[in-house]
Amino acid sequence: MIMSLMRIDNREIRNADIFQTIIDHFPDIIHSVDGGGNIVFANNMAEELFGYPLKKLLTMNVRELYADEVLEALEEGFENLKETGETAVESMLKTALGETIPVEVRSFSIYDDDGKFIRTFSILRDIRKLKELQQSLLHAGRLAAIGELASGIVHDISNPLSVLQLCLSNMEKQVNKLKTDGRTAEEPVGELNETKGDMAHAIQAISRLVKYLNNFSRRVADSNEFIDLGHSIGEALFLTKSRIQKVNVHVYNSVETGKHFTRGSRNHIEQIFANLISNAVDAMDGEPRRELTLSVDEEIYEGKGYWQFLIGDTGKGIPAEIQNSVFESFFTTKDRDKGTGLGLAIVRGVARDHGGRISFQTSEHGTRFSLSLPQEDLG
């Protein structure tokens, strides 16, 4: 008798009720907006995350829920969604309390029988934890790079230190001569000034190394500044210098400073290039021909200007069976003590955060990564 009643109850549940229950308990924000951007539907998670009562949300325009810095991109994306019917982007929400929340947005357009746009259907996923994890991985990657660089840094610091020791020894000798011989004051003063100049250069070299290591290893918050991409490549080459020298790689870098700019986090962009260069160098270890090439060209994509950087090596290439996995987190073909498998996953994540893209071409003669970043004009 009880089983019979249960079957009857189940049959009486309408599909609409099931759908509404799923929507109300869905862990992500779901909302729908009309052609003017007015919110016509929102689920319980939207109410919880935004901090507005559901009745209030249904009187608002979607533009009121996004951070000021993404409103221009929102307008452009909304128009594109109406035309293409589907889009997937990362964006930034703004709650009732003014808190900003990074989200991943997947949206679909709904049309009538005549193909006229009616409304959107969007799912917004809170990715704060994902961003925190990405920041932790970036920091871990930077610390790992510092460890790999340590032996080379010891050598680089030893050279200017030797110069300083020699200069100090010469200064002592010159001071002693001032006390014992009858030379005019101009001679020893000139020698001392020359020695002082050598010491200043040596100190500058050490200071640069120390400053660089300090900036690279510390956890740096996201920034939004103009970045000279040629300078970033130079710093990445400096960071990977010991590895390049160990594998005996010949570097051909045609990217000049002061010509190619983007906007974003200087340290994160620098790490993109450092990871790509490190991977290229590792791919050539033991190969008879070891050449690393870095170049840049202009690219137009969806009506926007990009700088397309090409980082190529002369290794054996990426095997076909793993090409679809190289951007996956924790995937690596290196020994446990030589790689974490996080490099290319981080590179792709940071590139996307900066509005860029990354891809690669590979063959038995080598691999070439293409990294595109939005152009910015300093003027």
MOMORA-V442965 format. One record per helix or strand of 3 or more residues. SS is the DSSP state (@ for helix, = for strand). FROM is the first residue (numbers start at 1). LEN is the number of residues. If there is no record, write none. Layout:
# MOMORA-V442965
SS;FROM;LEN + SS;FROM;LEN
This chain:
# MOMORA-V442965
@;2;11 + @;15;10 + =;29;6 + =;38;5 + @;44;7 + @;54;4 + @;62;4 + @;68;17 + =;86;9 + =;100;12 + =;117;10 + @;128;53 + @;185;33 + =;225;4 + @;229;11 + @;241;7 + =;250;4 + =;261;4 + @;266;18 + =;291;11 + =;304;9 + @;320;6 + @;343;11 + =;357;7 + =;366;9
